[in-house]
């Protein structure tokens, strides 16, 4: 229940209506008695709703008991021009529903393009307070080399426990941007042009005079041999891939996926909820069943394994509680969650392999075109 204006808020009383049956004797065999009609009622609640404080200077009114702002960046410390990096801004609030959480405002970001994704959120309660969780995902594409600084974000909110304005800050994140691999580096021709206009030829450039003619033929021969070597390597690679695809039945886990799963297992066994959430979201984006989505809630809602689903909800609930520690993470068991997740993942891979359509034999009699 969220009041929309200040003043007195009256919560009407609760009413309960029923029938009171009074037995005359302790005997079970007695005529049916309809009983008398009774009605009980609680007292009405009168609450004083205070107005918005005049000292609050923020643009968005967000009163809460606790407000947390974290981030996850998909890229490492370096990327190339034109390659996107995903920045996920995660907000956990005690006292607000997810639809009441306001999206942080980005400042101007020169030299890059920003593509926001659809926000994902969920609202729950712990029996006393409303817990809101929301994730804002942005794809940032750098357009020039150098340093890409994902800017600092600030959110102003009102602390209802201390009755004071607070500002939560998300630190900036710097990434080195290398030149694009598709564009060759520019040749510095300015100095050479200036030297040529003065009639001076640099000593490191061949003049072309006095060179024997057989050098041109040797250069052509080596270029031809190099092209033949590339063609032979390409054909050899194709034959190896065909043999491996025909002979293999269960392909091993890719090295990239194995590294992510190893990080997830270490985080689970060490009981680190934050590292577990990040590694699991990374695996969902790269290899998960929801077409590259990294949302834990979509993943939990789309699987039938109750143990894994409850483990994800328990993992997510740790992030809502302030001052998380061993006593607060008792509801989530990292080692048990890893065993449950790995059991589900193997069954999912087996089901995907069985549901894939078989290859069509084009040389079979029934598949030949009739003349």
BANUSE-380802 format. One record per residue (C-alpha): residue number from 0; x, y, z. Coordinates in nm, 3 decimals, decimal comma. Layout:
<r NUM <X Y Z>>,
...
end
This chain:
<r 0 <0,000 0,000 0,000>>,
<r 1 <0,160 0,326 -0,119>>,
<r 2 <-0,009 0,658 -0,028>>,
<r 3 <-0,030 0,912 -0,311>>,
<r 4 <-0,083 1,232 -0,109>>,
<r 5 <0,000 1,366 0,233>>,
<r 6 <-0,242 1,391 0,523>>,
<r 7 <-0,430 1,130 0,727>>,
<r 8 <-0,461 0,784 0,575>>,
<r 9 <-0,746 0,574 0,720>>,
<r 10 <-0,726 0,200 0,667>>,
<r 11 <-1,077 0,061 0,714>>,
<r 12 <-1,136 -0,220 0,965>>,
<r 13 <-1,130 -0,585 0,865>>,
<r 14 <-1,453 -0,783 0,907>>,
<r 15 <-1,504 -1,155 0,960>>,
<r 16 <-1,851 -1,315 0,940>>,
<r 17 <-1,932 -1,675 1,038>>,
<r 18 <-2,153 -1,905 1,245>>,
<r 19 <-2,086 -2,020 1,599>>,
<r 20 <-2,205 -2,375 1,664>>,
<r 21 <-2,264 -2,465 2,032>>,
<r 22 <-2,296 -2,834 2,119>>,
<r 23 <-2,528 -2,917 2,408>>,
<r 24 <-2,361 -3,248 2,490>>,
<r 25 <-2,034 -3,418 2,407>>,
<r 26 <-2,208 -3,688 2,210>>,
<r 27 <-2,125 -3,708 1,841>>,
<r 28 <-2,473 -3,831 1,744>>,
<r 29 <-2,696 -3,530 1,776>>,
<r 30 <-2,918 -3,337 1,538>>,
<r 31 <-2,757 -3,080 1,308>>,
<r 32 <-2,740 -2,735 1,458>>,
<r 33 <-2,715 -2,432 1,233>>,
<r 34 <-2,565 -2,217 1,507>>,
<r 35 <-2,590 -1,845 1,548>>,
<r 36 <-2,447 -1,591 1,313>>,
<r 37 <-2,149 -1,392 1,447>>,
<r 38 <-1,948 -1,103 1,308>>,
<r 39 <-1,621 -0,960 1,441>>,
<r 40 <-1,442 -0,646 1,329>>,
<r 41 <-1,097 -0,501 1,386>>,
<r 42 <-1,021 -0,141 1,463>>,
<r 43 <-0,950 0,109 1,186>>,
<r 44 <-0,593 0,229 1,145>>,
<r 45 <-0,516 0,601 1,124>>,
<r 46 <-0,178 0,687 0,974>>,
<r 47 <-0,023 1,030 0,926>>,
<r 48 <0,136 1,063 0,580>>,
<r 49 <0,404 1,332 0,580>>,
<r 50 <0,450 1,555 0,273>>,
<r 51 <0,758 1,558 0,054>>,
<r 52 <1,037 1,734 0,248>>,
<r 53 <1,121 2,082 0,124>>,
<r 54 <1,492 2,008 0,164>>,
<r 55 <1,489 1,739 -0,105>>,
<r 56 <1,638 1,885 -0,425>>,
<r 57 <1,634 1,574 -0,645>>,
<r 58 <1,434 1,553 -0,967>>,
<r 59 <1,278 1,213 -0,885>>,
<r 60 <1,113 1,135 -0,549>>,
<r 61 <1,227 0,790 -0,436>>,
<r 62 <1,172 0,731 -0,061>>,
<r 63 <1,322 0,403 0,059>>,
<r 64 <1,493 0,235 0,353>>,
<r 65 <1,797 0,125 0,153>>,
<r 66 <1,919 0,195 -0,203>>,
<r 67 <2,203 0,007 -0,370>>,
<r 68 <2,360 0,071 -0,711>>,
<r 69 <2,606 -0,176 -0,872>>,
<r 70 <2,724 -0,255 -1,224>>,
<r 71 <2,856 -0,536 -1,443>>,
<r 72 <3,065 -0,480 -1,758>>,
<r 73 <3,082 -0,760 -2,014>>,
<r 74 <3,416 -0,662 -2,174>>,
<r 75 <3,763 -0,680 -2,027>>,
<r 76 <4,010 -0,394 -2,009>>,
<r 77 <4,042 -0,351 -2,389>>,
<r 78 <3,829 -0,374 -2,704>>,
<r 79 <3,840 -0,245 -3,062>>,
<r 80 <3,657 0,033 -3,242>>,
<r 81 <3,309 -0,088 -3,342>>,
<r 82 <3,297 -0,370 -3,085>>,
<r 83 <3,011 -0,328 -2,833>>,
<r 84 <3,055 -0,344 -2,458>>,
<r 85 <2,755 -0,416 -2,235>>,
<r 86 <2,711 -0,224 -1,912>>,
<r 87 <2,444 -0,358 -1,677>>,
<r 88 <2,331 -0,120 -1,401>>,
<r 89 <2,171 -0,313 -1,112>>,
<r 90 <1,951 -0,138 -0,854>>,
<r 91 <1,827 -0,305 -0,532>>,
<r 92 <1,584 -0,106 -0,315>>,
<r 93 <1,410 -0,182 0,014>>,
<r 94 <1,076 0,000 0,025>>,
<r 95 <0,998 0,046 -0,347>>,
<r 96 <0,847 -0,177 -0,612>>,
<r 97 <1,046 -0,238 -0,930>>,
<r 98 <0,813 -0,019 -1,139>>,
<r 99 <0,884 0,273 -0,902>>,
<r 100 <1,262 0,256 -0,954>>,
<r 101 <1,375 0,541 -1,183>>,
<r 102 <1,636 0,479 -1,453>>,
<r 103 <1,967 0,661 -1,392>>,
<r 104 <2,042 0,951 -1,626>>,
<r 105 <2,355 0,922 -1,844>>,
<r 106 <2,561 1,232 -1,925>>,
<r 107 <2,684 1,304 -2,276>>,
<r 108 <2,926 1,038 -2,402>>,
<r 109 <3,128 1,174 -2,698>>,
<r 110 <3,288 0,928 -2,936>>,
<r 111 <3,044 0,644 -2,866>>,
<r 112 <2,688 0,532 -2,935>>,
<r 113 <2,454 0,402 -2,660>>,
<r 114 <2,179 0,146 -2,726>>,
<r 115 <1,957 0,086 -2,417>>,
<r 116 <1,785 -0,250 -2,376>>,
<r 117 <1,445 -0,326 -2,223>>,
<r 118 <1,474 -0,307 -1,840>>,
<r 119 <1,414 -0,623 -1,639>>,
<r 120 <1,278 -0,616 -1,283>>,
<r 121 <1,102 -0,808 -1,010>>,
<r 122 <0,917 -0,717 -0,688>>,
<r 123 <0,906 -0,933 -0,377>>,
<r 124 <0,863 -0,893 -0,003>>,
<r 125 <1,023 -1,042 0,307>>,
<r 126 <0,704 -1,031 0,514>>,
<r 127 <0,768 -0,678 0,632>>,
<r 128 <0,911 -0,464 0,351>>,
<r 129 <0,878 -0,451 -0,027>>,
<r 130 <1,197 -0,550 -0,213>>,
<r 131 <1,247 -0,407 -0,561>>,
<r 132 <1,513 -0,525 -0,806>>,
<r 133 <1,574 -0,377 -1,152>>,
<r 134 <1,842 -0,416 -1,417>>,
<r 135 <1,916 -0,161 -1,690>>,
<r 136 <2,134 -0,292 -1,974>>,
<r 137 <2,316 -0,067 -2,223>>,
<r 138 <2,525 -0,157 -2,529>>,
<r 139 <2,800 0,102 -2,582>>,
<r 140 <2,983 0,105 -2,918>>,
<r 141 <3,306 0,314 -2,934>>,
<r 142 <3,367 0,508 -3,255>>,
<r 143 <3,727 0,613 -3,198>>,
<r 144 <4,039 0,465 -3,045>>,
<r 145 <4,178 0,575 -2,711>>,
<r 146 <4,003 0,549 -2,376>>,
<r 147 <3,630 0,482 -2,342>>,
<r 148 <3,505 0,607 -2,005>>,
<r 149 <3,168 0,468 -1,902>>,
<r 150 <3,052 0,772 -1,704>>,
<r 151 <2,978 0,800 -1,335>>,
<r 152 <2,608 0,772 -1,251>>,
<r 153 <2,436 0,943 -0,957>>,
<r 154 <2,092 0,876 -0,809>>,
<r 155 <1,933 1,094 -0,541>>,
<r 156 <1,689 0,930 -0,297>>,
<r 157 <1,531 0,996 0,041>>,
<r 158 <1,632 0,781 0,339>>,
<r 159 <1,315 0,717 0,542>>,
<r 160 <1,512 0,580 0,838>>,
<r 161 <1,724 0,893 0,891>>,
<r 162 <1,484 1,141 0,720>>,
<r 163 <1,766 1,278 0,504>>,
<r 164 <1,851 1,313 0,137>>,
<r 165 <2,110 1,064 0,012>>,
<r 166 <2,307 1,024 -0,312>>,
<r 167 <2,430 0,687 -0,434>>,
<r 168 <2,718 0,696 -0,684>>,
<r 169 <2,817 0,437 -0,944>>,
<r 170 <3,186 0,471 -1,024>>,
<r 171 <3,308 0,532 -1,379>>,
<r 172 <3,466 0,245 -1,573>>,
<r 173 <3,755 0,299 -1,817>>,
<r 174 <3,825 0,069 -2,113>>,
<r 175 <4,111 0,094 -2,364>>,
<r 176 <3,987 0,106 -2,724>>,
<r 177 <4,223 -0,028 -2,991>>,
<r 178 <4,200 0,055 -3,363>>,
<r 179 <3,958 -0,149 -3,570>>,
<r 180 <4,100 -0,472 -3,709>>,
<r 181 <3,916 -0,411 -4,039>>,
<r 182 <4,089 -0,078 -4,114>>,
<r 183 <4,465 -0,093 -4,193>>,
<r 184 <4,689 0,162 -4,019>>,
<r 185 <4,749 0,479 -4,216>>,
<r 186 <5,091 0,513 -4,378>>,
<r 187 <5,274 0,827 -4,284>>,
<r 188 <5,333 0,981 -4,625>>,
<r 189 <5,364 1,343 -4,526>>,
<r 190 <5,739 1,333 -4,465>>,
<r 191 <5,799 1,127 -4,777>>,
<r 192 <5,599 1,369 -4,991>>,
<r 193 <5,788 1,664 -4,854>>,
<r 194 <6,121 1,494 -4,921>>,
<r 195 <6,020 1,407 -5,275>>,
<r 196 <5,925 1,766 -5,354>>,
<r 197 <6,271 1,874 -5,246>>,
<r 198 <6,431 1,622 -5,480>>,
<r 199 <6,561 1,405 -5,195>>,
<r 200 <6,493 1,030 -5,190>>,
<r 201 <6,514 0,859 -4,846>>,
<r 202 <6,796 0,613 -4,819>>,
<r 203 <6,570 0,328 -4,693>>,
<r 204 <6,353 0,333 -5,010>>,
<r 205 <6,472 0,127 -5,310>>,
<r 206 <6,528 0,341 -5,615>>,
<r 207 <6,463 0,063 -5,863>>,
<r 208 <6,774 0,148 -6,064>>,
<r 209 <7,055 -0,100 -6,105>>,
<r 210 <6,845 -0,388 -5,966>>,
<r 211 <6,891 -0,721 -6,146>>,
<r 212 <6,587 -0,842 -6,340>>,
<r 213 <6,586 -1,186 -6,177>>,
<r 214 <6,471 -1,034 -5,846>>,
<r 215 <6,132 -0,963 -5,998>>,
<r 216 <6,101 -1,326 -6,112>>,
<r 217 <6,204 -1,456 -5,768>>,
<r 218 <5,944 -1,233 -5,602>>,
<r 219 <5,675 -1,362 -5,837>>,
<r 220 <5,781 -1,723 -5,767>>,
<r 221 <5,765 -1,680 -5,389>>,
<r 222 <5,422 -1,513 -5,412>>,
<r 223 <5,293 -1,806 -5,619>>,
<r 224 <5,429 -2,061 -5,369>>,
<r 225 <5,269 -1,868 -5,083>>,
<r 226 <4,929 -1,875 -5,253>>,
<r 227 <4,960 -2,249 -5,319>>,
<r 228 <5,046 -2,307 -4,952>>,
<r 229 <4,733 -2,118 -4,842>>,
<r 230 <4,513 -2,322 -5,076>>,
<r 231 <4,660 -2,651 -4,952>>,
<r 232 <4,613 -2,550 -4,587>>,
<r 233 <4,252 -2,450 -4,654>>,
<r 234 <4,172 -2,786 -4,817>>,
<r 235 <4,347 -2,977 -4,536>>,
<r 236 <4,149 -2,787 -4,272>>,
<r 237 <3,822 -2,861 -4,452>>,
<r 238 <3,894 -3,233 -4,466>>,
<r 239 <3,987 -3,242 -4,097>>,
<r 240 <3,664 -3,065 -4,003>>,
<r 241 <3,458 -3,309 -4,210>>,
<r 242 <3,623 -3,611 -4,047>>,
<r 243 <3,575 -3,466 -3,699>>,
<r 244 <3,207 -3,389 -3,764>>,
<r 245 <3,141 -3,740 -3,896>>,
<r 246 <3,332 -3,927 -3,627>>,
<r 247 <3,241 -3,731 -3,315>>,
<r 248 <2,913 -3,789 -3,132>>,
<r 249 <2,947 -3,581 -2,815>>,
<r 250 <3,154 -3,266 -2,868>>,
<r 251 <3,364 -3,150 -2,570>>,
<r 252 <3,281 -2,827 -2,393>>,
<r 253 <3,443 -2,527 -2,565>>,
<r 254 <3,738 -2,375 -2,385>>,
<r 255 <3,554 -2,044 -2,338>>,
<r 256 <3,249 -2,214 -2,184>>,
<r 257 <3,472 -2,433 -1,968>>,
<r 258 <3,640 -2,124 -1,824>>,
<r 259 <3,306 -1,965 -1,739>>,
<r 260 <3,181 -2,287 -1,576>>,
<r 261 <3,505 -2,317 -1,378>>,
<r 262 <3,459 -1,961 -1,248>>,
<r 263 <3,098 -2,041 -1,157>>,
<r 264 <3,201 -2,358 -0,972>>,
<r 265 <3,471 -2,175 -0,774>>,
<r 266 <3,229 -1,899 -0,678>>,
<r 267 <2,964 -2,150 -0,565>>,
<r 268 <3,207 -2,363 -0,362>>,
<r 269 <3,347 -2,052 -0,191>>,
<r 270 <2,995 -1,925 -0,110>>,
<r 271 <3,049 -1,592 -0,291>>,
<r 272 <2,698 -1,490 -0,399>>,
<r 273 <2,810 -1,184 -0,597>>,
<r 274 <3,069 -1,375 -0,802>>,
<r 275 <2,820 -1,659 -0,856>>,
<r 276 <2,555 -1,419 -0,991>>,
<r 277 <2,805 -1,256 -1,230>>,
<r 278 <2,943 -1,586 -1,361>>,
<r 279 <2,594 -1,732 -1,406>>,
<r 280 <2,474 -1,425 -1,598>>,
<r 281 <2,786 -1,446 -1,815>>,
<r 282 <2,710 -1,811 -1,900>>,
<r 283 <2,346 -1,729 -1,975>>,
<r 284 <2,444 -1,453 -2,218>>,
<r 285 <2,693 -1,674 -2,406>>,
<r 286 <2,548 -2,027 -2,385>>,
<r 287 <2,210 -2,008 -2,207>>,
<r 288 <1,877 -2,132 -2,341>>,
<r 289 <1,713 -1,786 -2,361>>,
<r 290 <1,884 -1,664 -2,681>>,
<r 291 <2,163 -1,466 -2,517>>,
<r 292 <1,962 -1,304 -2,236>>,
<r 293 <2,154 -1,268 -1,911>>,
<r 294 <1,851 -1,229 -1,685>>,
<r 295 <1,837 -1,472 -1,394>>,
<r 296 <1,461 -1,427 -1,361>>,
<r 297 <1,385 -1,521 -1,722>>,
<r 298 <1,608 -1,825 -1,685>>,
<r 299 <1,440 -1,932 -1,360>>,
<r 300 <1,092 -1,884 -1,505>>,
<r 301 <1,171 -2,089 -1,816>>,
<r 302 <1,307 -2,408 -1,656>>,
<r 303 <1,117 -2,692 -1,495>>,
<r 304 <1,382 -2,787 -1,239>>,
<r 305 <1,237 -2,670 -0,908>>,
<r 306 <1,565 -2,706 -0,718>>,
<r 307 <1,757 -2,482 -0,958>>,
<r 308 <1,474 -2,228 -0,966>>,
<r 309 <1,459 -2,205 -0,586>>,
<r 310 <1,839 -2,183 -0,575>>,
<r 311 <1,833 -1,882 -0,812>>,
<r 312 <1,564 -1,709 -0,603>>,
<r 313 <1,766 -1,775 -0,286>>,
<r 314 <2,081 -1,643 -0,456>>,
<r 315 <1,900 -1,329 -0,568>>,
<r 316 <1,751 -1,266 -0,224>>,
<r 317 <2,100 -1,231 -0,073>>,
<r 318 <2,155 -0,911 -0,270>>,
<r 319 <1,849 -0,743 -0,118>>,
<r 320 <1,968 -0,759 0,242>>,
<r 321 <2,206 -0,495 0,384>>,
<r 322 <2,529 -0,601 0,558>>,
<r 323 <2,528 -0,945 0,398>>,
<r 324 <2,731 -1,201 0,589>>,
<r 325 <2,739 -1,571 0,675>>,
<r 326 <2,427 -1,545 0,889>>,
<r 327 <2,228 -1,379 0,610>>,
<r 328 <2,340 -1,621 0,335>>,
<r 329 <2,220 -1,931 0,518>>,
<r 330 <1,924 -1,951 0,278>>,
<r 331 <2,159 -2,014 -0,018>>,
<r 332 <2,402 -2,308 -0,035>>,
<r 333 <2,663 -2,252 -0,305>>,
<r 334 <2,798 -2,607 -0,324>>,
<r 335 <2,449 -2,758 -0,345>>,
<r 336 <2,345 -2,503 -0,606>>,
<r 337 <2,643 -2,595 -0,827>>,
<r 338 <2,552 -2,966 -0,815>>,
<r 339 <2,189 -2,889 -0,900>>,
<r 340 <2,284 -2,654 -1,185>>,
<r 341 <2,538 -2,894 -1,337>>,
<r 342 <2,284 -3,178 -1,323>>,
<r 343 <2,027 -2,957 -1,502>>,
<r 344 <2,281 -2,840 -1,762>>,
<r 345 <2,379 -3,196 -1,863>>,
<r 346 <2,013 -3,298 -1,897>>,
<r 347 <1,941 -2,983 -2,101>>,
<r 348 <2,230 -3,053 -2,343>>,
<r 349 <2,113 -3,413 -2,384>>,
<r 350 <1,756 -3,299 -2,458>>,
<r 351 <1,880 -3,041 -2,710>>,
<r 352 <2,087 -3,304 -2,888>>,
<r 353 <1,795 -3,549 -2,903>>,
<r 354 <1,551 -3,283 -3,032>>,
<r 355 <1,780 -3,164 -3,313>>,
<r 356 <1,648 -3,278 -3,657>>,
<r 357 <1,844 -3,564 -3,819>>,
<r 358 <2,041 -3,505 -4,138>>,
<r 359 <1,864 -3,595 -4,462>>,
<r 360 <2,025 -3,866 -4,674>>,
<r 361 <2,011 -3,716 -5,024>>,
<r 362 <2,120 -4,046 -5,182>>,
<r 363 <1,835 -4,251 -5,033>>,
<r 364 <1,582 -4,387 -5,280>>,
<r 365 <1,284 -4,214 -5,117>>,
<r 366 <1,462 -3,876 -5,130>>,
<r 367 <1,551 -3,885 -5,500>>,
<r 368 <1,355 -3,670 -5,739>>,
<r 369 <1,135 -3,868 -5,972>>,
<r 370 <1,200 -3,829 -6,342>>,
end
